[in-house]
Amino acid sequence: MPTISLPPRCDRAAAEALLPEMIAALGTGTLAIDARGCTQIGQVMLQILVAARRTGEGAVINASPVLRETARRLGLEAELFDDTPVMGKGGARA
């Protein structure tokens, strides 16, 4: 499983720099994304992470607390992380 590590600051410049590497890695099976050091994440990187999860074999993201909290606030937890419970009927977590 190929692994890509995200930098602490995941802004537009970081997203543009990592995009070619991610695209190349997505064709080789499930992609592991190490985001444990992420202290700041922007919209462009979030969009790339969502796309990586939906593309080919997908991606597994090992997230920092900052990334997890940002995903939670934006309603992207289930989209980005395998360990997030899916919402059931009435909005209760299943």
N, C-alpha and C positions, 0 to 999 in steps of 0.2 A: 504494500500500500504506500504510494508516494505521500510525502509529508511536506507541507508548506508552512513556514512560521511567519506569523504576522508581526510587524514591528509594534512598538508601544503606541505610536501615533498613527492611526489608520485613517489618514485623511485622503483627499483626492489624489495627491501625488503618490502616496503609497499604493493606492488602488491601481493607478495607471502603471506603476512599476511592476506590480505583482500579477496583473491581468494576463500577460502572455504566458507566464509560468503556470498559472492556474489552468488556462485553456489547454496547454500541452499536457498537463498532468491529468486532467479529467478524462482523457481518452485511454488511460491505463488502468482503470478500475476505480474503486472507491478512494477518494482523496481524503487524507487526514489533514486537518487545518489546526495548527497549534496557535491558539490565540490567548494563551495563558498570560502573556506579557502585555496584552492590550490595555492601555490606560485611557485611550481616547479613540472613539470610532465615529466616522462620518457616514452620511447617507449613501455615498457612492460605494463604500466598502460593504455596507449592509446589503445593498442591492447585489453586489457581486457574490456575497456569501449565500444569499437566497438562491441566486441563479446556480451556484455550484451545488447546492443541495438538490436542486431539481434536474440537473443535467447528468446524463449517462448513468453511471453507477452511484452518483451522488457524492456527498462529502460528510465526514464526521468532524464536528467542531469541538475542540477542547478549549472552553472559553474561560476568560478571566471574569472576576466578579463585575467589572465595569461593563463588559460585553453582555453578560447575563442580565444585568439591571437595565441596560439600554433596550435590549430585546423585550424584556418584560414590559417596560413603559410603552413601547411601540406596538405591543401585541404580536411580536414575532417569535416568541419562545417556541411554540409548536413548529413553526416553519424552520427554525434554525437548530433545534436540539432534539435528539432522539429520546432523552429522558424526561421530556415535559409531558405531563398527563394531558390527554385530549379532553376538550370540553364535552360534556354529555348533555342530555336534555335539561332544559331550565337553567343552563349556564353553570351547572355544578361540575366540578372536575370528576372525571371517571376514574 
